[in-house]
């Protein structure tokens, strides 16, 4: 009896003898191994994907009274990839500049609102451009709208009053009379109006050209009328004193134009705008001359706005516009340093 019971016990234990895993444990392990391999493959693929689209991004948008927006966009790139595609904000772009982390310009080609940048060897991309397509106007109310995948800063125009905002800001601050707003990612819309009506007259370069054409016709008609009146006045005066009256004003005009540039006197001119005075002051501190592109970078103004400011100063006979290496060189009139150029 004892032998039979011992034999039966040995048969039950011998079913799994010599096996490291039971059938149930083997099936569970076979199911888990492919899943672990799949997760490792996804992790390996996610590393270059993050570098390709840029893991760290910063976006700053500067709004101006003429309806333009200056965009500063910085993002990381994979230095081992030959190029990187970046989605731009807006439909039209001006003054596009693309640089790497060392400030060297990068070659880029744009198609629609996608920018393809040759970034081989670059770990960071800095993009600067101007656009008129992010701001619209309805009456006196301006509207700024954007859809951003990252947090972004919006610097409002001077003398602007916010009347509506579609999302709650993360932070707000006021620096140099300009409101700075930090907004979360996603769709955001800001409505505002400008306290100074003069700055809201121009919305786009097309409207600017039409306005300038109308004003030029008025200037031409007025100039013709003034010229006729002047000729008539000179003809009447020449009957009495033909030489003295004609030569003395000419001498006075030449002496006034040859007077050296006086920065203190210019800054006290009542009919000169405050932003134009800042431009004059910067050019004077820069040795009496500066490139128009340097002025745009200094004051963060789009090309059309800076050109209007330069032409205003030229009408005041405070500056001269010349060409230097296919760029506009702005020089103060009658500055001693200019004589040595």
C-alpha positions as CSV (number, residue, x, y, z in Angstrom):
1,X,0.0,0.0,0.0
2,X,2.8,2.4,0.8
3,X,4.5,1.7,-2.5
4,X,1.4,2.5,-4.6
5,X,0.8,5.8,-2.8
6,X,4.4,6.8,-3.3
7,X,4.1,6.0,-7.0
8,X,1.0,8.1,-7.5
9,X,2.7,11.1,-5.8
10,X,5.7,10.8,-8.1
11,X,3.5,10.8,-11.2
12,X,1.7,14.0,-10.2
13,X,4.9,15.9,-9.6
14,X,6.6,14.7,-12.7
15,X,4.1,16.5,-15.0
16,X,6.0,19.9,-14.7
17,X,9.4,18.3,-13.9
18,X,12.2,19.9,-16.1
19,X,10.2,23.0,-17.1
20,X,11.4,26.5,-16.2
21,X,8.0,28.1,-16.8
22,X,4.5,26.8,-16.7
23,X,2.4,27.0,-19.9
24,X,0.3,29.8,-18.5
25,X,3.4,31.9,-17.5
26,X,4.9,31.3,-20.9
27,X,1.9,32.6,-22.7
28,X,1.9,35.8,-20.5
29,X,5.6,36.4,-21.2
30,X,5.1,35.9,-25.0
31,X,2.3,38.5,-24.9
32,X,4.4,41.0,-22.9
33,X,7.6,40.8,-25.0
34,X,6.2,42.3,-28.2
35,X,4.5,45.1,-26.3
36,X,7.8,46.0,-24.6
37,X,9.6,46.0,-27.9
38,X,6.9,48.2,-29.4
39,X,7.2,50.8,-26.6
40,X,11.0,50.9,-27.0
41,X,10.6,51.5,-30.7
42,X,8.3,54.4,-30.1
43,X,10.7,55.9,-27.5
44,X,13.5,55.7,-30.0
45,X,11.5,57.3,-32.8
46,X,10.3,60.2,-30.5
47,X,13.8,61.5,-29.9
48,X,14.5,62.8,-33.5
49,X,10.9,63.7,-33.9
50,X,11.1,66.2,-30.9
51,X,14.3,67.7,-32.4
52,X,12.7,68.0,-35.8
53,X,9.7,70.0,-34.7
54,X,11.6,71.9,-32.0
55,X,11.0,71.1,-28.3
56,X,11.6,74.6,-26.9
57,X,9.9,77.5,-28.7
58,X,9.5,81.2,-27.9
59,X,7.1,83.5,-29.7
60,X,6.9,87.3,-29.3
61,X,4.5,89.4,-31.3
62,X,4.9,93.2,-31.4
63,X,1.8,95.1,-32.5
64,X,2.1,98.6,-34.1
65,X,-0.5,101.4,-34.7
66,X,-0.4,101.0,-38.5
67,X,-1.9,97.5,-38.3
68,X,1.4,95.5,-38.7
69,X,2.9,92.8,-36.5
70,X,6.6,92.1,-36.0
71,X,7.0,88.4,-35.3
72,X,10.1,87.0,-33.4
73,X,10.0,83.2,-33.4
74,X,12.8,81.0,-31.9
75,X,12.9,77.2,-31.8
76,X,15.3,74.3,-31.5
77,X,16.4,72.2,-34.5
78,X,18.3,69.0,-35.0
79,X,21.8,69.9,-36.2
80,X,22.0,66.5,-38.0
81,X,19.0,67.2,-40.2
82,X,19.6,69.0,-43.5
83,X,16.5,71.2,-43.2
84,X,13.6,72.1,-40.9
85,X,10.1,73.1,-41.9
86,X,8.5,75.8,-39.8
87,X,4.9,77.1,-39.9
88,X,4.7,80.9,-40.0
89,X,1.9,83.1,-38.7
90,X,0.0,85.1,-41.2
91,X,-0.5,85.1,-45.0
92,X,2.0,87.8,-46.1
93,X,5.5,88.3,-45.0
94,X,8.0,91.2,-45.2
95,X,11.6,91.8,-44.0
96,X,12.1,88.0,-43.4
97,X,15.4,87.3,-41.6
98,X,16.4,83.7,-40.5
99,X,19.5,83.2,-38.3
100,X,21.1,80.4,-36.3
101,X,22.2,80.5,-32.7
102,X,25.4,82.4,-33.6
103,X,23.6,85.1,-35.6
104,X,24.6,83.8,-39.1
105,X,21.9,84.0,-41.8
106,X,20.3,80.8,-42.9
107,X,19.0,80.0,-46.4
108,X,15.2,79.7,-46.4
109,X,12.4,79.2,-48.9
110,X,8.7,80.0,-48.2
111,X,5.7,78.4,-49.7
112,X,2.3,79.6,-48.6
113,X,2.8,79.9,-44.8
114,X,5.5,77.2,-44.5
115,X,9.2,78.0,-44.3
116,X,11.8,75.5,-45.2
117,X,15.2,76.4,-43.5
118,X,18.5,74.8,-44.3
119,X,19.6,74.0,-40.7
120,X,22.4,71.5,-41.1
121,X,24.7,72.0,-38.1
122,X,22.4,74.5,-36.4
123,X,20.7,73.7,-33.1
124,X,18.5,76.8,-32.9
125,X,16.6,79.0,-35.4
126,X,15.6,82.6,-34.9
127,X,13.0,84.0,-37.4
128,X,12.0,87.7,-37.7
129,X,9.5,89.1,-40.1
130,X,6.6,91.6,-40.5
131,X,3.1,90.8,-41.5
132,X,-0.2,92.8,-42.0
133,X,-2.5,89.7,-41.9
134,X,-2.8,89.2,-38.2
135,X,-4.6,92.5,-37.4
136,X,-7.9,93.7,-38.9
137,X,-10.0,96.8,-38.3
138,X,-13.7,97.5,-38.0
139,X,-14.4,101.2,-37.6
140,X,-12.2,102.3,-34.6
141,X,-11.9,98.8,-33.2
142,X,-8.8,96.8,-34.1
143,X,-8.7,93.0,-33.7
144,X,-5.6,90.7,-33.4
145,X,-6.1,87.0,-33.8
146,X,-3.7,84.1,-33.8
147,X,-3.6,80.3,-33.3
148,X,-0.3,79.3,-31.5
149,X,0.8,75.9,-30.5
150,X,3.0,77.4,-27.7
151,X,2.7,80.1,-25.1
152,X,3.4,83.5,-26.6
153,X,3.9,87.2,-25.7
154,X,1.9,90.0,-27.2
155,X,3.3,93.6,-26.9
156,X,0.4,96.0,-27.6
157,X,0.9,99.3,-29.4
158,X,1.4,102.5,-27.5
159,X,-1.7,104.4,-26.4
160,X,-3.9,101.3,-27.0
161,X,-6.8,100.3,-24.8
162,X,-7.9,96.7,-24.6
163,X,-11.7,96.2,-24.8
164,X,-11.9,92.4,-25.2
165,X,-9.9,89.2,-24.9
166,X,-11.0,85.7,-25.8
167,X,-8.8,83.9,-23.2
168,X,-7.4,84.5,-19.8
169,X,-3.8,85.7,-19.8
170,X,-1.1,84.0,-17.8
171,X,0.6,87.3,-17.0
172,X,0.4,91.0,-17.8
173,X,2.8,93.9,-17.4
174,X,3.3,97.5,-18.6
175,X,6.8,98.6,-19.8
176,X,7.5,101.8,-21.7
177,X,3.8,102.7,-22.1
178,X,3.2,99.3,-23.9
179,X,1.2,96.5,-22.4
180,X,2.8,93.1,-22.5
181,X,0.6,90.0,-22.3
182,X,1.6,86.4,-21.8
183,X,-1.1,84.1,-23.3
184,X,-1.5,80.3,-23.3
185,X,-1.3,78.2,-26.4
186,X,-4.3,77.9,-28.7
187,X,-6.6,80.4,-30.4
188,X,-6.5,83.9,-28.9
189,X,-8.2,87.2,-30.0
190,X,-7.6,90.7,-28.6
191,X,-9.7,93.7,-29.5
192,X,-8.6,97.2,-28.8
193,X,-8.7,100.8,-29.9
194,X,-6.0,103.5,-30.2
195,X,-6.3,106.6,-28.1
196,X,-4.4,108.7,-30.7
197,X,-6.4,108.8,-33.9
198,X,-3.5,110.0,-36.1
199,X,-1.7,106.7,-35.7
200,X,-4.6,104.6,-36.9
201,X,-5.0,106.1,-40.4
202,X,-2.9,103.5,-42.2
203,X,-3.7,99.8,-42.3
204,X,-1.7,98.4,-45.3
205,X,0.9,99.5,-47.8
206,X,-1.8,99.6,-50.5
207,X,-4.0,102.1,-48.6
208,X,-0.8,104.1,-47.9
209,X,0.0,104.4,-51.6
210,X,-3.5,105.6,-52.4
211,X,-3.4,108.2,-49.7
212,X,0.0,109.4,-50.8
213,X,-1.2,109.8,-54.4
214,X,-4.2,111.9,-53.2
215,X,-2.0,114.1,-51.1
216,X,0.6,114.5,-53.8
217,X,-2.1,116.0,-56.1
218,X,-3.1,118.5,-53.4
219,X,0.6,119.4,-52.9
220,X,1.1,119.9,-56.6
221,X,-2.0,122.1,-57.0
222,X,-1.0,124.2,-53.9
223,X,2.6,124.5,-55.2
224,X,1.5,125.8,-58.5
225,X,-0.7,128.4,-56.8
226,X,2.1,129.5,-54.5
227,X,4.5,129.7,-57.4
228,X,2.2,131.9,-59.4
229,X,1.7,134.2,-56.4
230,X,5.4,134.4,-55.8
231,X,6.2,135.2,-59.4
232,X,3.6,138.0,-59.3
233,X,5.0,139.4,-56.1
234,X,8.5,139.4,-57.3
235,X,7.5,141.1,-60.6
236,X,5.9,143.9,-58.6
237,X,8.8,144.4,-56.3
238,X,11.4,144.3,-59.0
239,X,10.1,147.5,-60.4
240,X,11.4,149.4,-57.4
241,X,14.5,147.4,-56.2
242,X,15.3,144.6,-58.6
243,X,18.8,143.6,-57.3
244,X,18.8,144.1,-53.6
245,X,15.5,142.4,-52.8
246,X,16.4,139.3,-54.9
247,X,20.0,138.7,-53.8
248,X,19.5,139.3,-50.0
249,X,17.0,136.5,-49.5
250,X,19.2,134.1,-51.4
251,X,22.2,134.9,-49.2
252,X,20.1,134.4,-46.1
253,X,18.9,131.0,-47.2
254,X,22.4,129.8,-48.0
255,X,23.6,130.9,-44.6
256,X,20.7,129.1,-42.9
257,X,21.4,125.9,-44.7
258,X,25.1,126.0,-43.9
259,X,24.5,126.3,-40.2
260,X,25.8,123.3,-38.2
261,X,23.4,120.8,-36.9
262,X,22.1,121.7,-33.4
263,X,20.6,118.7,-31.7
264,X,19.3,120.7,-28.8
265,X,17.4,123.1,-31.1
266,X,16.0,120.2,-33.1
267,X,14.7,118.4,-30.0
268,X,12.8,121.6,-28.9
269,X,11.0,121.9,-32.2
270,X,7.2,122.0,-31.4
271,X,6.0,120.6,-34.7
272,X,8.3,117.5,-34.6
273,X,6.7,114.3,-33.3
274,X,8.2,112.6,-30.3
275,X,9.0,109.3,-32.1
276,X,10.8,111.4,-34.8
277,X,12.9,113.1,-32.2
278,X,14.0,109.7,-30.9
279,X,15.1,108.7,-34.4
280,X,17.1,112.0,-34.7
281,X,18.7,111.5,-31.3
282,X,19.7,107.9,-32.2
283,X,21.3,109.0,-35.5
284,X,23.1,111.9,-33.7
285,X,24.5,109.5,-31.1
286,X,25.5,107.1,-33.9
287,X,27.9,109.6,-35.4
288,X,25.4,111.5,-37.6
289,X,24.4,108.7,-39.9
290,X,22.7,105.3,-39.8
291,X,21.3,102.7,-42.2
292,X,17.5,102.5,-42.5
293,X,17.6,98.8,-41.6
294,X,19.5,99.7,-38.4
295,X,16.7,102.1,-37.5
296,X,14.1,99.5,-38.0
297,X,15.9,97.1,-35.7
298,X,16.5,99.7,-33.1
299,X,12.8,100.9,-32.9
300,X,11.2,97.6,-34.0
301,X,9.2,99.4,-36.8
302,X,8.1,97.8,-40.1
303,X,9.6,99.1,-43.3
304,X,6.6,101.3,-44.3
305,X,6.3,103.0,-40.9
306,X,10.1,103.8,-40.8
307,X,10.0,105.1,-44.4
308,X,7.2,107.5,-43.6
309,X,9.1,108.7,-40.5
310,X,12.3,109.2,-42.6
311,X,10.4,111.2,-45.3
312,X,8.8,113.4,-42.6
313,X,12.3,114.3,-41.3
314,X,13.5,114.9,-44.9
315,X,10.6,117.4,-45.4
316,X,11.8,119.2,-42.3
317,X,15.3,119.3,-43.9
318,X,16.8,117.5,-40.9
319,X,18.2,114.5,-42.8
320,X,19.5,113.5,-46.2
321,X,18.8,110.1,-47.8
322,X,21.5,108.5,-49.9
323,X,22.3,105.1,-51.2
324,X,25.1,102.9,-49.8
325,X,25.5,99.3,-50.9
326,X,21.9,99.1,-52.2
327,X,20.6,100.4,-48.8
328,X,19.3,103.7,-47.6
329,X,21.8,105.7,-45.6
330,X,20.2,108.4,-43.4
331,X,22.5,111.3,-42.6
332,X,21.9,114.4,-40.5
333,X,22.2,117.7,-42.5
334,X,25.4,119.7,-42.0
335,X,27.1,117.5,-39.4
336,X,30.8,117.9,-39.1
337,X,31.5,114.2,-39.2
338,X,29.8,113.9,-42.6
339,X,32.4,116.2,-44.2
340,X,35.1,113.6,-43.7
341,X,33.2,110.8,-45.4
